[in-house]
């Protein structure tokens, strides 16, 4: 009886250890890491830091970016950021920095400062889309 209990515990431990989620998946994974400022003024530049993983290493396509200003209906901004060439290989991981000048993303509602969030989605060569990475709220000052 005692041995049966010990063997059951050992089997349970082995099952829990073997069920660890793999770090790399077929669809790319994208994570928001940082931004250099949370208040953007005229003449300034904003830099977003993102990290990615991909099991196939086929990230040769695009990063899609959406700027969303909830208080300004006509402010929708989208951009496609072409990824630079880098060697392909299995289980790729790395960092991406996306940079915009103020003039690339000014507030769209006349006479008002606004707060925006940026959403990022990565697409690989096989057309797999990552989860959506969302930035912190950014105040854009007129």
Secondary structure, 3 states (H helix, E strand, C coil): CHHHHHHHHHHHHHHHHHCCCCCCCCCCEEEEEEECCCEECCCCEEEEEEEEEECCCCCCCEEEEEEECCCCHHHCEEEEEECCCCCCCCCEEEEEEEEEEHHHCCCCCCCCCEEEEEEEEEECCCCCECCCEECCCEEECC
